[in-house]
Amino acid sequence: MRTNAQQQVRQLLGEAGIQINGPNSWDIQVRNESFYSRIIAEGSLGLGESYMEGWWDAETVNEFIFRILRSGIDRKVNPALKLLPLYLKSALLNMQSRARSKKVIREHYDLGNDLYEAFLDPYLQYTCAYFQGTEDLNVAQEQKMELICRKLQLKSTDHLLDIGCGFGGLAKYAAQRYGCQVTGVTLSGAHAHYARKFCAGLPVTILQQDYRDLSGQFSKIVSVGMFEHVGYKNHVRFFEIVDNCLEKDGLFLLHTLGNDRTTKYADPWTEKYIFPHCLAPSVHQLSSAFEGRFIMEDWHNFGAYYAPTVKAWWHNFNRNWNALRDKYGPKFYRMWKYYLLSCEGACRARQIQLWQIVFSRKGVLGGYTSIRKLKEQVAVSEPIPISNLPSPTSPATYLG
């Protein structure tokens, strides 16, 4: 006999073309009957946690998530009472204060460099690649860095500030290819340590500090994949700091995830398990923060490239899991699998955007030339074509 919760879930999933215990790769296979009431009560948090606990599975988790998000049925489940504490905290507190900003460093970015080396490219770029004319992750990541350098009109006499420099990949690329001086800033001790070694011998300085403590003058400023951790209550302060540090005729490039609607709350599962206090901005939130301070010269959305980026990350992670399993364990594997595959589905559904925005202080005289295509492809060794990778939807074999 079907419960009311089961009927509700069955009806909702049916709107997305998903069957319970059906024959298709994206159909959900339910292993615990409590799954239904949990989804109604907890929404996306319950969906992710029940997957981690083995209550359900799907041969193609990413396709399952894609169909849910593309159909919009995720917005029909609103577990307001269960998530009320999270909503109140987000509304009343600054979730990205100095103290709280360190939580995502401890719980995500400082998990271990071995983890990131296992699934990222040689430059350890943990942001969306630029898959223009290539299916290879390594090429696409170098093309992303090249695109950034050209949009900034980088030259050897520049001093580039990289806010949220991560492992130092972009700093190294810019210093090597363009001969400029680079100052990278990160809050992560593990990243700072790695970046200093990675950029040794180059005109690169790596600072471990909060972006709110920045000072000095720079001809070019870039921030890649860090703005999501700033928080809407700190957006104006972030742009004030960039304004104070950017020379009069300088350029600033912001590379950030984007939200198609204004919200003050992060996805509950992602907030709890992957990126604490992380929230992608909307167009309105961004424009409200820089209005009257900067001229927006160029706004480039290539969010569709995030799907092949995450697909390659999942393949690499899955392929190298044997070297990681003793340290991280099976629960971490299932959590990380859900994280990567749900991201791939969300990116393909276009719920996640990726924006590169170029700003100037008072407007480039004569106009700014937008760049979308690179005239030549960046050459890297041992390319790994995405089309030759196993589907990220293939069931993992490493856990037995």
C-alpha atoms as a printed R data frame, in Angstrom:
    type eleno elety resid chain resno      x      y       z
1   ATOM     1    CA   MET     A     1  0.000  0.000   0.000
2   ATOM     2    CA   ARG     A     2  1.411  3.338  -1.041
3   ATOM     3    CA   THR     A     3  1.740  6.081   1.518
4   ATOM     4    CA   ASN     A     4  0.728  9.647   0.791
5   ATOM     5    CA   ALA     A     5  4.423 10.672   0.709
6   ATOM     6    CA   GLN     A     6  5.200  7.918  -1.778
7   ATOM     7    CA   GLN     A     7  2.348  9.020  -4.034
8   ATOM     8    CA   GLN     A     8  3.551 12.629  -3.885
9   ATOM     9    CA   VAL     A     9  7.130 11.690  -4.766
10  ATOM    10    CA   ARG     A    10  5.998  9.338  -7.536
11  ATOM    11    CA   GLN     A    11  3.822 12.050  -9.054
12  ATOM    12    CA   LEU     A    12  6.563 14.689  -8.857
13  ATOM    13    CA   LEU     A    13  9.218 12.446 -10.377
14  ATOM    14    CA   GLY     A    14  6.779 11.440 -13.105
15  ATOM    15    CA   GLU     A    15  6.640 15.077 -14.221
16  ATOM    16    CA   ALA     A    16 10.387 14.797 -14.912
17  ATOM    17    CA   GLY     A    17 10.074 11.454 -16.724
18  ATOM    18    CA   ILE     A    18 11.570  9.534 -13.802
19  ATOM    19    CA   GLN     A    19 10.116  6.236 -12.608
20  ATOM    20    CA   ILE     A    20 10.578  4.696  -9.181
21  ATOM    21    CA   ASN     A    21 12.440  1.394  -9.643
22  ATOM    22    CA   GLY     A    22 12.106  1.882 -13.412
23  ATOM    23    CA   PRO     A    23 14.267  0.457 -16.233
24  ATOM    24    CA   ASN     A    24 15.981  3.649 -17.413
25  ATOM    25    CA   SER     A    25 19.447  4.664 -16.286
26  ATOM    26    CA   TRP     A    26 18.057  7.850 -14.711
27  ATOM    27    CA   ASP     A    27 15.261  6.071 -12.840
28  ATOM    28    CA   ILE     A    28 15.628  6.005  -9.071
29  ATOM    29    CA   GLN     A    29 16.032  2.671  -7.298
30  ATOM    30    CA   VAL     A    30 14.626  3.045  -3.775
31  ATOM    31    CA   ARG     A    31 16.139  0.769  -1.111
32  ATOM    32    CA   ASN     A    32 14.519  2.265   2.000
33  ATOM    33    CA   GLU     A    33 10.807  3.045   2.115
34  ATOM    34    CA   SER     A    34 11.442  5.902   4.547
35  ATOM    35    CA   PHE     A    35 12.969  7.749   1.593
36  ATOM    36    CA   TYR     A    36  9.617  9.195   0.502
37  ATOM    37    CA   SER     A    37  8.634 10.915   3.724
38  ATOM    38    CA   ARG     A    38 12.192 12.166   4.143
39  ATOM    39    CA   ILE     A    39 12.146 13.891   0.743
40  ATOM    40    CA   ILE     A    40  8.833 15.603   1.457
41  ATOM    41    CA   ALA     A    41 10.077 16.756   4.864
42  ATOM    42    CA   GLU     A    42 13.657 17.733   3.971
43  ATOM    43    CA   GLY     A    43 13.831 18.442   0.216
44  ATOM    44    CA   SER     A    44 17.300 18.558  -1.328
45  ATOM    45    CA   LEU     A    45 18.982 18.008   2.037
46  ATOM    46    CA   GLY     A    46 17.103 14.745   2.492
47  ATOM    47    CA   LEU     A    47 17.773 13.723  -1.104
48  ATOM    48    CA   GLY     A    48 21.542 14.126  -0.719
49  ATOM    49    CA   GLU     A    49 21.782 12.629   2.749
50  ATOM    50    CA   SER     A    50 19.655  9.609   1.829
51  ATOM    51    CA   TYR     A    51 21.931  8.987  -1.158
52  ATOM    52    CA   MET     A    52 24.989  9.129   1.103
53  ATOM    53    CA   GLU     A    53 23.318  6.601   3.393
54  ATOM    54    CA   GLY     A    54 22.475  4.239   0.525
55  ATOM    55    CA   TRP     A    55 18.687  4.666   0.698
56  ATOM    56    CA   TRP     A    56 18.498  5.125  -3.081
57  ATOM    57    CA   ASP     A    57 20.619  4.976  -6.183
58  ATOM    58    CA   ALA     A    58 20.475  5.615  -9.911
59  ATOM    59    CA   GLU     A    59 22.747  4.314 -12.628
60  ATOM    60    CA   THR     A    60 23.101  7.870 -13.926
61  ATOM    61    CA   VAL     A    61 22.822 10.151 -10.932
62  ATOM    62    CA   ASN     A    62 23.699 13.195 -13.010
63  ATOM    63    CA   GLU     A    63 20.902 12.494 -15.505
64  ATOM    64    CA   PHE     A    64 18.490 11.990 -12.593
65  ATOM    65    CA   ILE     A    65 19.455 15.401 -11.165
66  ATOM    66    CA   PHE     A    66 19.363 17.008 -14.626
67  ATOM    67    CA   ARG     A    67 15.776 15.885 -15.170
68  ATOM    68    CA   ILE     A    68 14.666 17.093 -11.745
69  ATOM    69    CA   LEU     A    69 16.178 20.550 -12.209
70  ATOM    70    CA   ARG     A    70 15.281 20.985 -15.870
71  ATOM    71    CA   SER     A    71 11.641 20.149 -15.141
72  ATOM    72    CA   GLY     A    72 11.515 22.498 -12.151
73  ATOM    73    CA   ILE     A    73  9.993 19.978  -9.761
74  ATOM    74    CA   ASP     A    74 12.670 20.802  -7.185
75  ATOM    75    CA   ARG     A    75 10.856 24.092  -6.587
76  ATOM    76    CA   LYS     A    76  7.652 22.281  -5.702
77  ATOM    77    CA   VAL     A    77  9.142 20.765  -2.540
78  ATOM    78    CA   ASN     A    78  9.530 23.409   0.152
79  ATOM    79    CA   PRO     A    79 10.429 21.946   3.558
80  ATOM    80    CA   ALA     A    80 10.248 25.346   5.229
81  ATOM    81    CA   LEU     A    81  9.911 24.149   8.825
82  ATOM    82    CA   LYS     A    82 12.871 21.756   8.634
83  ATOM    83    CA   LEU     A    83 15.129 24.399   7.127
84  ATOM    84    CA   LEU     A    84 13.864 27.376   9.109
85  ATOM    85    CA   PRO     A    85 16.987 27.521  11.343
86  ATOM    86    CA   LEU     A    86 19.228 27.743   8.257
87  ATOM    87    CA   TYR     A    87 17.077 30.481   6.727
88  ATOM    88    CA   LEU     A    88 17.066 32.485   9.949
89  ATOM    89    CA   LYS     A    89 20.836 32.197  10.369
90  ATOM    90    CA   SER     A    90 21.399 33.339   6.777
91  ATOM    91    CA   ALA     A    91 19.056 36.289   7.214
92  ATOM    92    CA   LEU     A    92 20.202 37.460  10.624
93  ATOM    93    CA   LEU     A    93 23.943 36.710  10.602
94  ATOM    94    CA   ASN     A    94 26.840 37.549   8.324
95  ATOM    95    CA   MET     A    95 27.607 33.963   7.267
96  ATOM    96    CA   GLN     A    96 30.832 35.071   5.565
97  ATOM    97    CA   SER     A    97 32.355 37.083   8.393
98  ATOM    98    CA   ARG     A    98 36.087 36.830   9.019
99  ATOM    99    CA   ALA     A    99 35.650 33.992  11.489
100 ATOM   100    CA   ARG     A   100 33.052 32.071   9.479
101 ATOM   101    CA   SER     A   101 35.065 32.394   6.253
102 ATOM   102    CA   LYS     A   102 37.603 29.973   7.689
103 ATOM   103    CA   LYS     A   103 35.008 27.190   7.973
104 ATOM   104    CA   VAL     A   104 35.010 26.433   4.235
105 ATOM   105    CA   ILE     A   105 38.818 26.432   4.276
106 ATOM   106    CA   ARG     A   106 38.943 23.843   7.053
107 ATOM   107    CA   GLU     A   107 36.139 21.657   5.742
108 ATOM   108    CA   HIS     A   108 36.758 21.782   2.004
109 ATOM   109    CA   TYR     A   109 39.898 23.409   0.652
110 ATOM   110    CA   ASP     A   110 42.235 21.998   3.299
111 ATOM   111    CA   LEU     A   111 40.947 18.422   2.972
112 ATOM   112    CA   GLY     A   112 44.264 17.406   1.422
113 ATOM   113    CA   ASN     A   113 46.262 18.406  -1.631
114 ATOM   114    CA   ASP     A   114 46.386 14.739  -2.650
115 ATOM   115    CA   LEU     A   115 42.626 14.819  -3.216
116 ATOM   116    CA   TYR     A   116 42.785 17.777  -5.584
117 ATOM   117    CA   GLU     A   117 45.853 16.485  -7.389
118 ATOM   118    CA   ALA     A   118 43.872 13.294  -8.081
119 ATOM   119    CA   PHE     A   119 41.161 14.942 -10.171
120 ATOM   120    CA   LEU     A   120 42.296 18.398 -11.315
121 ATOM   121    CA   ASP     A   121 44.554 19.419 -14.230
122 ATOM   122    CA   PRO     A   122 48.315 20.065 -13.853
123 ATOM   123    CA   TYR     A   123 47.669 23.718 -12.882
124 ATOM   124    CA   LEU     A   124 45.134 22.559 -10.237
125 ATOM   125    CA   GLN     A   125 42.384 24.784 -11.570
126 ATOM   126    CA   TYR     A   126 39.291 24.161  -9.435
127 ATOM   127    CA   THR     A   127 37.014 26.346 -11.575
128 ATOM   128    CA   CYS     A   128 35.187 26.081 -14.886
129 ATOM   129    CA   ALA     A   129 37.395 25.389 -17.918
130 ATOM   130    CA   TYR     A   130 36.965 26.964 -21.372
131 ATOM   131    CA   PHE     A   131 36.093 24.169 -23.806
132 ATOM   132    CA   GLN     A   132 36.340 26.174 -26.994
133 ATOM   133    CA   GLY     A   133 37.445 23.895 -29.853
134 ATOM   134    CA   THR     A   134 38.699 21.141 -27.524
135 ATOM   135    CA   GLU     A   135 37.423 18.214 -25.479
136 ATOM   136    CA   ASP     A   136 40.559 17.973 -23.343
137 ATOM   137    CA   LEU     A   137 40.415 19.226 -19.748
138 ATOM   138    CA   ASN     A   138 44.088 20.228 -19.631
139 ATOM   139    CA   VAL     A   139 43.793 22.279 -22.820
140 ATOM   140    CA   ALA     A   140 40.504 23.814 -21.719
141 ATOM   141    CA   GLN     A   141 41.947 24.933 -18.381
142 ATOM   142    CA   GLU     A   142 44.940 26.562 -20.043
143 ATOM   143    CA   GLN     A   143 42.561 28.230 -22.487
144 ATOM   144    CA   LYS     A   144 40.577 29.572 -19.525
145 ATOM   145    CA   MET     A   145 43.732 31.117 -18.055
146 ATOM   146    CA   GLU     A   146 44.770 32.477 -21.447
147 ATOM   147    CA   LEU     A   147 41.314 33.973 -21.928
148 ATOM   148    CA   ILE     A   148 41.601 35.715 -18.563
149 ATOM   149    CA   CYS     A   149 45.046 37.120 -19.374
150 ATOM   150    CA   ARG     A   150 43.892 38.459 -22.738
151 ATOM   151    CA   LYS     A   151 40.719 39.966 -21.336
152 ATOM   152    CA   LEU     A   152 42.889 41.773 -18.784
153 ATOM   153    CA   GLN     A   153 45.190 42.890 -21.616
154 ATOM   154    CA   LEU     A   154 48.046 41.609 -19.485
155 ATOM   155    CA   LYS     A   155 51.608 42.702 -20.271
156 ATOM   156    CA   SER     A   156 55.046 42.270 -18.730
157 ATOM   157    CA   THR     A   157 54.957 45.649 -16.961
158 ATOM   158    CA   ASP     A   158 51.772 44.796 -15.075
159 ATOM   159    CA   HIS     A   159 51.466 43.877 -11.424
160 ATOM   160    CA   LEU     A   160 48.552 41.440 -11.190
161 ATOM   161    CA   LEU     A   161 46.649 40.859  -7.941
162 ATOM   162    CA   ASP     A   162 44.970 37.434  -7.774
163 ATOM   163    CA   ILE     A   163 42.316 37.433  -5.027
164 ATOM   164    CA   GLY     A   164 41.669 33.829  -4.041
165 ATOM   165    CA   CYS     A   165 44.676 32.409  -5.870
166 ATOM   166    CA   GLY     A   166 44.139 28.798  -4.773
167 ATOM   167    CA   PHE     A   167 47.060 26.547  -5.628
168 ATOM   168    CA   GLY     A   168 48.752 29.338  -7.609
169 ATOM   169    CA   GLY     A   169 48.015 27.972 -11.085
170 ATOM   170    CA   LEU     A   170 46.882 31.228 -12.664
171 ATOM   171    CA   ALA     A   171 49.669 33.165 -10.942
172 ATOM   172    CA   LYS     A   172 52.221 30.757 -12.376
173 ATOM   173    CA   TYR     A   173 50.661 30.846 -15.840
174 ATOM   174    CA   ALA     A   174 50.546 34.660 -15.960
175 ATOM   175    CA   ALA     A   175 54.114 35.057 -14.698
176 ATOM   176    CA   GLN     A   176 55.497 32.434 -17.099
177 ATOM   177    CA   ARG     A   177 53.568 33.388 -20.224
178 ATOM   178    CA   TYR     A   178 53.389 37.159 -19.795
179 ATOM   179    CA   GLY     A   179 56.394 37.930 -17.606
180 ATOM   180    CA   CYS     A   180 54.372 40.067 -15.200
181 ATOM   181    CA   GLN     A   181 54.628 40.359 -11.434
182 ATOM   182    CA   VAL     A   182 51.864 38.579  -9.517
183 ATOM   183    CA   THR     A   183 50.651 38.806  -5.933
184 ATOM   184    CA   GLY     A   184 48.334 35.964  -4.958
185 ATOM   185    CA   VAL     A   185 46.123 35.995  -1.877
186 ATOM   186    CA   THR     A   186 44.537 32.964  -0.215
187 ATOM   187    CA   LEU     A   187 43.029 32.209   3.183
188 ATOM   188    CA   SER     A   188 44.096 28.561   2.999
189 ATOM   189    CA   GLY     A   189 47.387 27.561   4.593
190 ATOM   190    CA   ALA     A   190 47.558 24.394   2.479
191 ATOM   191    CA   HIS     A   191 47.032 26.392  -0.702
192 ATOM   192    CA   ALA     A   192 49.585 29.045   0.265
193 ATOM   193    CA   HIS     A   193 52.222 26.419   1.027
194 ATOM   194    CA   TYR     A   194 51.602 24.625  -2.269
195 ATOM   195    CA   ALA     A   195 51.452 27.834  -4.335
196 ATOM   196    CA   ARG     A   196 54.795 29.115  -3.026
197 ATOM   197    CA   LYS     A   197 56.516 25.909  -4.108
198 ATOM   198    CA   PHE     A   198 54.581 25.750  -7.377
199 ATOM   199    CA   CYS     A   199 55.599 29.316  -8.324
200 ATOM   200    CA   ALA     A   200 59.188 29.153  -7.051
201 ATOM   201    CA   GLY     A   201 61.641 31.079  -9.203
202 ATOM   202    CA   LEU     A   202 58.952 33.317 -10.697
203 ATOM   203    CA   PRO     A   203 58.042 36.925  -9.806
204 ATOM   204    CA   VAL     A   204 55.139 35.660  -7.691
205 ATOM   205    CA   THR     A   205 54.356 36.517  -4.070
206 ATOM   206    CA   ILE     A   206 51.788 34.442  -2.191
207 ATOM   207    CA   LEU     A   207 50.083 35.982   0.842
208 ATOM   208    CA   GLN     A   208 47.978 34.021   3.312
209 ATOM   209    CA   GLN     A   209 45.413 36.536   4.502
210 ATOM   210    CA   ASP     A   210 41.792 37.617   4.337
211 ATOM   211    CA   TYR     A   211 40.880 39.683   1.275
212 ATOM   212    CA   ARG     A   212 39.559 42.348   3.643
213 ATOM   213    CA   ASP     A   213 43.142 43.108   4.697
214 ATOM   214    CA   LEU     A   214 44.368 43.896   1.176
215 ATOM   215    CA   SER     A   215 46.234 47.107   0.450
216 ATOM   216    CA   GLY     A   216 48.553 48.481  -2.206
217 ATOM   217    CA   GLN     A   217 48.124 49.403  -5.871
218 ATOM   218    CA   PHE     A   218 47.860 46.991  -8.808
219 ATOM   219    CA   SER     A   219 47.478 47.597 -12.527
220 ATOM   220    CA   LYS     A   220 45.320 44.482 -12.997
221 ATOM   221    CA   ILE     A   221 43.177 42.492 -10.550
222 ATOM   222    CA   VAL     A   222 41.560 39.100 -10.995
223 ATOM   223    CA   SER     A   223 39.402 36.906  -8.780
224 ATOM   224    CA   VAL     A   224 38.530 33.402  -9.981
225 ATOM   225    CA   GLY     A   225 36.079 31.181  -8.103
226 ATOM   226    CA   MET     A   226 36.340 33.099  -4.838
227 ATOM   227    CA   PHE     A   227 33.444 35.576  -4.991
228 ATOM   228    CA   GLU     A   228 30.954 32.800  -4.170
229 ATOM   229    CA   HIS     A   229 32.500 32.763  -0.682
230 ATOM   230    CA   VAL     A   230 32.160 36.517  -0.147
231 ATOM   231    CA   GLY     A   231 28.433 36.504   0.644
232 ATOM   232    CA   TYR     A   232 25.791 39.035  -0.381
233 ATOM   233    CA   LYS     A   233 26.245 41.024   2.823
234 ATOM   234    CA   ASN     A   234 29.887 41.641   1.900
235 ATOM   235    CA   HIS     A   235 29.561 42.287  -1.852
236 ATOM   236    CA   VAL     A   236 29.804 46.050  -1.532
237 ATOM   237    CA   ARG     A   237 32.836 45.790   0.747
238 ATOM   238    CA   PHE     A   238 34.551 43.466  -1.752
239 ATOM   239    CA   PHE     A   239 34.140 45.963  -4.594
240 ATOM   240    CA   GLU     A   240 35.298 48.793  -2.334
241 ATOM   241    CA   ILE     A   241 38.531 46.900  -1.674
242 ATOM   242    CA   VAL     A   242 39.074 46.203  -5.377
243 ATOM   243    CA   ASP     A   243 38.401 49.876  -6.101
244 ATOM   244    CA   ASN     A   244 40.987 50.927  -3.505
245 ATOM   245    CA   CYS     A   245 43.626 48.565  -4.895
246 ATOM   246    CA   LEU     A   246 43.116 49.107  -8.628
247 ATOM   247    CA   GLU     A   247 45.141 51.758 -10.429
248 ATOM   248    CA   LYS     A   248 43.193 54.491 -12.211
249 ATOM   249    CA   ASP     A   249 43.461 52.952 -15.695
250 ATOM   250    CA   GLY     A   250 43.488 49.335 -14.524
251 ATOM   251    CA   LEU     A   251 41.173 46.425 -15.307
252 ATOM   252    CA   PHE     A   252 39.476 43.964 -12.981
253 ATOM   253    CA   LEU     A   253 38.154 40.546 -14.049
254 ATOM   254    CA   LEU     A   254 35.674 38.664 -11.887
255 ATOM   255    CA   HIS     A   255 35.141 34.943 -12.624
256 ATOM   256    CA   THR     A   256 32.226 33.638 -10.565
257 ATOM   257    CA   LEU     A   257 29.357 31.197 -10.452
258 ATOM   258    CA   GLY     A   258 26.053 32.904 -11.104
259 ATOM   259    CA   ASN     A   259 22.517 32.351  -9.854
260 ATOM   260    CA   ASP     A   260 19.531 32.821 -12.159
261 ATOM   261    CA   ARG     A   261 17.482 34.239  -9.288
262 ATOM   262    CA   THR     A   262 18.203 36.350  -6.232
263 ATOM   263    CA   THR     A   263 18.400 34.283  -3.068
264 ATOM   264    CA   LYS     A   264 19.916 34.658   0.368
265 ATOM   265    CA   TYR     A   265 20.106 30.935   1.075
266 ATOM   266    CA   ALA     A   266 22.473 28.283  -0.232
267 ATOM   267    CA   ASP     A   267 21.376 24.765  -1.133
268 ATOM   268    CA   PRO     A   268 21.077 23.040   2.275
269 ATOM   269    CA   TRP     A   269 22.954 19.857   1.321
270 ATOM   270    CA   THR     A   270 25.816 21.746  -0.329
271 ATOM   271    CA   GLU     A   271 25.948 24.144   2.619
272 ATOM   272    CA   LYS     A   272 26.218 21.298   5.119
273 ATOM   273    CA   TYR     A   273 28.592 18.903   3.357
274 ATOM   274    CA   ILE     A   274 30.589 20.656   0.615
275 ATOM   275    CA   PHE     A   275 30.807 24.468   0.719
276 ATOM   276    CA   PRO     A   276 29.821 25.998   4.072
277 ATOM   277    CA   HIS     A   277 28.552 29.566   3.732
278 ATOM   278    CA   CYS     A   278 28.888 29.576  -0.071
279 ATOM   279    CA   LEU     A   279 26.334 31.411  -2.221
280 ATOM   280    CA   ALA     A   280 26.499 32.296  -5.911
281 ATOM   281    CA   PRO     A   281 25.336 35.856  -6.659
282 ATOM   282    CA   SER     A   282 22.497 36.883  -8.937
283 ATOM   283    CA   VAL     A   283 22.769 39.584 -11.595
284 ATOM   284    CA   HIS     A   284 20.834 41.948  -9.333
285 ATOM   285    CA   GLN     A   285 23.080 41.309  -6.334
286 ATOM   286    CA   LEU     A   286 26.198 41.889  -8.416
287 ATOM   287    CA   SER     A   287 25.004 45.025 -10.181
288 ATOM   288    CA   SER     A   288 23.803 46.542  -6.902
289 ATOM   289    CA   ALA     A   289 27.277 46.048  -5.432
290 ATOM   290    CA   PHE     A   290 29.353 47.633  -8.215
291 ATOM   291    CA   GLU     A   291 26.904 50.250  -9.475
292 ATOM   292    CA   GLY     A   292 28.386 53.732  -9.275
293 ATOM   293    CA   ARG     A   293 31.869 52.355  -8.641
294 ATOM   294    CA   PHE     A   294 32.891 50.510 -11.821
295 ATOM   295    CA   ILE     A   295 32.056 50.438 -15.501
296 ATOM   296    CA   MET     A   296 31.052 46.952 -16.625
297 ATOM   297    CA   GLU     A   297 32.983 46.521 -19.890
298 ATOM   298    CA   ASP     A   298 32.139 42.901 -20.690
299 ATOM   299    CA   TRP     A   299 29.884 40.142 -19.288
300 ATOM   300    CA   HIS     A   300 30.580 36.641 -20.635
301 ATOM   301    CA   ASN     A   301 28.480 33.604 -19.652
302 ATOM   302    CA   PHE     A   302 30.004 30.207 -20.464
303 ATOM   303    CA   GLY     A   303 28.243 28.184 -17.804
304 ATOM   304    CA   ALA     A   304 27.539 25.405 -20.322
305 ATOM   305    CA   TYR     A   305 31.263 24.542 -20.133
306 ATOM   306    CA   TYR     A   306 30.937 23.601 -16.464
307 ATOM   307    CA   ALA     A   307 29.253 20.299 -17.360
308 ATOM   308    CA   PRO     A   308 32.255 18.879 -19.280
309 ATOM   309    CA   THR     A   309 34.566 20.326 -16.610
310 ATOM   310    CA   VAL     A   310 32.834 18.420 -13.820
311 ATOM   311    CA   LYS     A   311 32.518 15.333 -16.040
312 ATOM   312    CA   ALA     A   312 36.297 15.237 -16.369
313 ATOM   313    CA   TRP     A   313 36.760 15.831 -12.629
314 ATOM   314    CA   TRP     A   314 34.462 12.917 -11.824
315 ATOM   315    CA   HIS     A   315 36.300 10.604 -14.225
316 ATOM   316    CA   ASN     A   316 39.663 11.520 -12.709
317 ATOM   317    CA   PHE     A   317 38.388 11.188  -9.143
318 ATOM   318    CA   ASN     A   318 36.777  7.820  -9.842
319 ATOM   319    CA   ARG     A   319 39.829  6.528 -11.718
320 ATOM   320    CA   ASN     A   320 42.225  7.516  -8.920
321 ATOM   321    CA   TRP     A   321 40.041  6.515  -5.971
322 ATOM   322    CA   ASN     A   322 42.130  3.465  -5.068
323 ATOM   323    CA   ALA     A   323 44.981  5.773  -4.056
324 ATOM   324    CA   LEU     A   324 42.623  7.814  -1.845
325 ATOM   325    CA   ARG     A   325 40.232  5.268  -0.339
326 ATOM   326    CA   ASP     A   326 42.239  4.343   2.762
327 ATOM   327    CA   LYS     A   327 42.511  7.992   3.795
328 ATOM   328    CA   TYR     A   328 39.027  9.228   2.931
329 ATOM   329    CA   GLY     A   329 36.815  6.140   3.214
330 ATOM   330    CA   PRO     A   330 33.613  4.903   1.514
331 ATOM   331    CA   LYS     A   331 31.229  7.513   2.998
332 ATOM   332    CA   PHE     A   332 33.400 10.313   1.624
333 ATOM   333    CA   TYR     A   333 33.440  8.588  -1.764
334 ATOM   334    CA   ARG     A   334 29.663  8.442  -1.932
335 ATOM   335    CA   MET     A   335 29.378 12.071  -0.792
336 ATOM   336    CA   TRP     A   336 31.912 13.269  -3.346
337 ATOM   337    CA   LYS     A   337 30.297 11.216  -6.087
338 ATOM   338    CA   TYR     A   338 26.933 12.822  -5.374
339 ATOM   339    CA   TYR     A   339 28.549 16.267  -5.241
340 ATOM   340    CA   LEU     A   340 30.287 15.964  -8.596
341 ATOM   341    CA   LEU     A   341 27.500 14.192 -10.476
342 ATOM   342    CA   SER     A   342 24.748 16.451  -9.132
343 ATOM   343    CA   CYS     A   343 26.865 19.445 -10.166
344 ATOM   344    CA   GLU     A   344 27.220 18.000 -13.665
345 ATOM   345    CA   GLY     A   345 23.459 17.578 -13.906
346 ATOM   346    CA   ALA     A   346 22.793 21.071 -12.556
347 ATOM   347    CA   CYS     A   347 25.266 22.635 -14.970
348 ATOM   348    CA   ARG     A   348 23.754 20.799 -17.930
349 ATOM   349    CA   ALA     A   349 20.289 21.899 -16.797
350 ATOM   350    CA   ARG     A   350 21.707 25.485 -16.861
351 ATOM   351    CA   GLN     A   351 20.700 26.187 -13.259
352 ATOM   352    CA   ILE     A   352 24.343 27.054 -12.594
353 ATOM   353    CA   GLN     A   353 25.854 29.901 -14.597
354 ATOM   354    CA   LEU     A   354 29.497 30.923 -14.955
355 ATOM   355    CA   TRP     A   355 30.273 34.577 -15.530
356 ATOM   356    CA   GLN     A   356 33.478 36.368 -16.463
357 ATOM   357    CA   ILE     A   357 32.968 40.097 -16.023
358 ATOM   358    CA   VAL     A   358 35.515 42.752 -16.927
359 ATOM   359    CA   PHE     A   359 35.399 46.088 -15.092
360 ATOM   360    CA   SER     A   360 37.228 49.374 -15.501
361 ATOM   361    CA   ARG     A   361 37.278 52.339 -13.156
362 ATOM   362    CA   LYS     A   362 35.931 55.047 -15.502
363 ATOM   363    CA   GLY     A   363 35.510 53.253 -18.812
364 ATOM   364    CA   VAL     A   364 38.144 52.318 -21.388
365 ATOM   365    CA   LEU     A   365 38.663 55.273 -23.730
366 ATOM   366    CA   GLY     A   366 37.626 54.277 -27.231
367 ATOM   367    CA   GLY     A   367 35.861 51.194 -25.903
368 ATOM   368    CA   TYR     A   368 36.838 47.764 -24.639
369 ATOM   369    CA   THR     A   369 37.327 44.906 -27.120
370 ATOM   370    CA   SER     A   370 35.484 41.779 -25.982
371 ATOM   371    CA   ILE     A   371 37.245 38.452 -26.413
372 ATOM   372    CA   ARG     A   372 35.326 35.211 -26.957
373 ATOM   373    CA   LYS     A   373 37.550 33.131 -29.225
374 ATOM   374    CA   LEU     A   374 41.256 32.387 -28.903
375 ATOM   375    CA   LYS     A   375 43.060 32.518 -32.233
376 ATOM   376    CA   GLU     A   376 45.264 29.568 -31.393
377 ATOM   377    CA   GLN     A   377 44.783 26.610 -29.125
378 ATOM   378    CA   VAL     A   378 47.114 26.315 -26.150
379 ATOM   379    CA   ALA     A   379 49.374 23.278 -26.533
380 ATOM   380    CA   VAL     A   380 49.649 20.814 -23.658
381 ATOM   381    CA   SER     A   381 51.074 17.336 -23.417
382 ATOM   382    CA   GLU     A   382 49.095 14.097 -23.195
383 ATOM   383    CA   PRO     A   383 45.600 15.391 -23.951
384 ATOM   384    CA   ILE     A   384 42.650 13.438 -22.556
385 ATOM   385    CA   PRO     A   385 39.640 13.934 -24.869
386 ATOM   386    CA   ILE     A   386 36.373 14.144 -22.960
387 ATOM   387    CA   SER     A   387 34.637 12.012 -25.613
388 ATOM   388    CA   ASN     A   388 37.029  9.141 -24.839
389 ATOM   389    CA   LEU     A   389 36.343  9.201 -21.114
390 ATOM   390    CA   PRO     A   390 33.947  6.710 -19.571
391 ATOM   391    CA   SER     A   391 30.583  8.308 -18.900
392 ATOM   392    CA   PRO     A   392 30.451  9.956 -15.474
393 ATOM   393    CA   THR     A   393 27.246  8.027 -15.045
394 ATOM   394    CA   SER     A   394 28.982  4.663 -15.054
395 ATOM   395    CA   PRO     A   395 28.638  2.842 -11.728
396 ATOM   396    CA   ALA     A   396 31.850  3.000  -9.701
397 ATOM   397    CA   THR     A   397 33.747 -0.237  -9.258
398 ATOM   398    CA   TYR     A   398 36.230  0.774  -6.588
399 ATOM   399    CA   LEU     A   399 34.062  0.149  -3.546
400 ATOM   400    CA   GLY     A   400 33.392 -3.482  -4.346
